[in-house]
Amino acid sequence: MPFVYEGDYSFYLEKALEAYGILDKETGAGNDFLGWKHLPSQTPESLLKQFEDIRDEWLQAGVDTVVVIGIGGSYLGAKCAIEALSHSFQSRLGRKENSLDVVFAGNNLSEDYLAELLDLMLRRSVATVVISKSGTTTEPAIAFRLVRNFIEDRYGKKAAASRIVAVTDKAKGALKKLSDTEGYRTFVIEDNVGGRFSVLTPVGLLPIVLAGHDARKLLAGAAESEKICSEATEDNPALRYAAMRNLLYSKGYKIEMLVSFNPKLTYLGEWWKQLFGESEGKDGKGIFPASASFTTDLHSMGQYIQDGERTLMETVVSVENSGRKLMINTDPENLDGLNFIAAKRVEECNRMAELGTRLAHIDGGVPQMQVSIERVDEANLGGLFYFFEMACGISAYILGVNPFDQPGVEAYKKNMFALLGKPGYEADAVALRERLPIGF
Ligand code: PA5
C-alpha cells in the first residue's frame, strides 16, 4: 500500500468488476475463446480414465519413456506441472512406479537437442504424444517427423501406431489428417480454448497422468478456484490481482516479476509469462512479464531488483508448507559461524529469506503482491492455473486488449518460411536477404 492510494485502488477494483462482467457475460473481444472458464467443473471423469488406460497399456508394453512434443501453450502447462510435482532428481533416481519418464521436444529448433533426444530414445522403449492445436506449427512438426520416423523404424509401422497419440483440433490441420490416415489415437483441443489456456484440457492433463500425477486432484483444485474466482465481488482474488497490477502499471511499473522461493515453481514462471505476455502484449501496451527463482536469482538479479530502474513490481508466489522436513546440523568447529541456526529447519531459513527479501524490495521501491498456496501439490497447482487464467482475462480487458489472440507471433514465422524457401514466399525472401549480411 505505500505505493498506491486507496482511492486509486477502489477505482481499479471497479474497472476489474466491469471487466469481469464482460468475461462472465461473454460480450468482449475474443469471446469465442472462453471454453477454459468451465473446464475444471465440466471435464468428464471418463476422459481421465482414457489417459490412465493409455498409461497402463504403455507400461504393460514395456514403454518407459514418452516424448511429449509441443510448443508454447501446447507444452508449458504440462512442463510446469510435471516439474512442480516430481522429485527434483527423479530422472536420476529412476522411474517412479506406475509412471513413465516424460521428456519434452518440439519446443525449440536446436539440432543438438534433437540429436541428443534420439541418443536417449535409442536406449529407451519409447512412445510419443504430439500436441498441436493448429497441427501445423513448425517446431513440433519437425520434432514429430524425427520421432515418428524413429518409432516406425524401430517398432514397425503397425506397432508404431499404438505408440503414437495426437492431441489436436477435432477436424482441421495436418496432424488430424495424418492421425486419421495412420490410425493414431487422438484427443481434441476444443475450438473455444486457446493454446495458453489449455493446461486443463488433454494438452496438459494427458502428459501429467502419464508422468504418474493425479489429474483428478488437479482438476478438483482448479474447480475450487473456479468457484472462488467466479464471484463478482471484491473477495474474488483474481479480480483483486488484476486490479492492483493494472493500477501499478498506470503508475509506471511496467515490468512484473513472478517470483517464488521454491524451485519446484520455476516453470510456473515460464507458463505464467506466456499466459500474460501473449495475452496482454499487443497494441503497443502490456505489462512485461518476467520471472525469477529465489534465493538462486537473488545472487544474479537481486542487485537490479533492489537498486535498478524503478519500473519493477513483484508477485510473490509463497508456499506455506514444504513437503519434507530437514534440520540443520550443529558443526563442532562452527567455521561458517552458522551454529546459531543449528536445529532449525532449512525451511525456516527459506521463510526468513522470503520475508527479508520482500521487505528489502519494498524498501527499495518495488511494490509487491502475494499469492499464497498451502503446499506444492496437484490441488494447489490446479488452483493456481485457474486463478491466473481468470486474472489474465480480467486484466487484459481492463487494459483494453483482446486476451485471446496472438497476431504478433506470425511475424517471425513468415520470415523464417521465406528464408527457408517456402513456395509462395519468394518476394519476401528477396527483401529479407537484402537486409542480411552477404553470404546468408
Ligand atoms: O497460446 C497459443 O495459442 C500459442 O502459444 C500456441 O499454444 C503455440 O503457438 C502452439 O500452437 P499449436 O498448438 O497450434 O502448435
Residues whose N, C-alpha, C, O or C-beta is under 5 A from the ligand:
A	BS01	PA5	I71 G72 G73 S74 I131 S132 K133 S134 G135 T137 G194 G195 R196
